[in-house]
């Protein structure tokens, strides 16, 4: 007990003396902190051993041997700790250099040399962070490109009707219009078109800002499709396109009826505009597990595979695909009223606000737009 007490006192005294040094160095290099910890540990062991050796009344020779052995062990231990600390610092510096590549164009480049478990875990977290930053950058670039395209197309689509309105107004003002009622009717049509474009922009801004307020209620998808078909029937007759809605099941859904009717109307008008005369636009609805799938299939001839992921982007109208072969209208997937490429973006926004999803795929002779809505039971759950 006396020897244990001497050893404890000696080691404790060294530890108390080394504690302030460790705290002072906690903001310095990791290697210096590790070396300080090793020195304090060796000093505590050496002090305890020497204290016990003196308490045992050894001869001067034996005491010298004990002290010599203890000191040599202490020197070797401190030197080993210094070397190990340098290895730890080398791994830390390599990881710090690799951290500078986080968010770069080439992505995170992890250190080549082996790392300790903690540093390896930190390297994995940095790699995951770099991947998230890269994905965020891609989304930002896609959004910026979409905004640029939207501004360009909106400017183009506004310029034409505004120029026409100005020309017709000047003709009426100068009294040179041969048929004023026809001019007025045409001006009303252009104003309605511009009003629809502004309404779509306002609706899209509400969706993107998360300010879209839904009033869900239990309704049959059969009634929703019927209302949308009735609204699109005049345009279909004008274009010579037949609407087919015989494959619509009367499945209940919990949705905002007005908004989903607008979704279906956008899809139908978009399909009618892109289907040639004597073509068919088919609407179908069916249950699949805990959701109801509503599809609109047209005869546009298909969308290029490269454009499929971008169909629902704001302002995207594609290239030569989906050009109505009977009317020579503008290229790309059109919105029903404004033609500004907003209709399908509104479709996706409203469907996702209902916790559903909107997809598109090519089928024989055209493409199929499909929206998935939770059924009434799943929506309430």
Steps between C-alpha positions, in 0.01 A plus 500: 500500500785737579670427165167553318454829683851621404439401135163674497638819655791515255287434192226735627744785553635463145149482361391816681804685370438383143127573492535878448751438221258270319220759529726780373596296195149383404477769230842423355620222273364149552855365501601739778195408704569129456863552599394694807261220601775243452749707703252541787422128497867397496585758764227370728622141455864601556420708807299222658771243428780717646292582806436131567865412439615757758240380750635143473840608641692361205874546479635788297606258226160331482322835514720625214417192295126550556522869414712431188262235371200722571654801328598298192150362477362853535725634221405217264132544582506873436692452173249235387210728588661781299532275193142378531385860541674594176311224319171625642585855395596380152159338459331813635690723256418270210133514595518879530646520149227267373235713670594787268356296212153489658258673264751520216415411143692173522337396826657391828840331466561289815853454636696213351678403821322286763319695772390418851139404558399849616673675209364239257148567627558873459621436145179310422292789636696746286441281193126490574495877553683553169247279321211699649665827396549369146136393481392838634716673239345289223151588621593868519642494148192321368276752677699793362483354150128447541454860612697632205295293258178612668596868475599462136181314406272728701660803333446339159142399574415845635655689210280342231153564652601844626621600154176371349290684758686822434461467122126428530450783750677744266289380207182557699625835624586615147171374362665275240364171636274346236316277751514656852295221668748240372787711629334530839438126518861433412616748764280326757658166409851637543408663832358169624821329396712754688270471802546123498876542487498739797271266695735210434801702614318596819394141565852371440648761733258391774595136450873567508463724807306228685198731528257272317205438732311176445146419609487120470174311494390149409411488132482239226775513240229417245334837568832685482585348163148569374526869588843528335379327181195728484726804528738378227230375261462828303871514426498134400216560255677801355816298446325187377626289789285235667496470879468149642416462869343159521775344715448721806421316822286668768773495766474737800783743569556768765609803297425862425253449217559840339877460488495141371245599236747766390776238488291272280393794285862601441592145406203467263555833327870426471420158347237641262734769369770242433276240335431524125149522358303174512719393791386370837576623851418226750440551871514209744489456877566194712598401852851375577544394863438813714491754217295588195677537165351739243660499155461714188633341180540701180612442141789749487749249363709486816752715686877459457641295786743780587207740554286272717666598833445870421139493384366624835761775542381858508505652152626189322343448158750269331606494140326352201326230698126521570441740212137481390522354154167644395535864603867581478492646850797573721734221597526334831247404769262796508295642779135511415441880502814705515740273315776612738599153615339546843214250484700186577700676772169594664384140461801366688477768770134437574538120494801510733307732733251211530795269586467334161730480200488584131685296237519469124607217271491425131246254366417377151417804288526757776563542870314440823482753783408339828422646842485291815272622779456339844159339532258628759606258775874559445453878489319503830765275656 
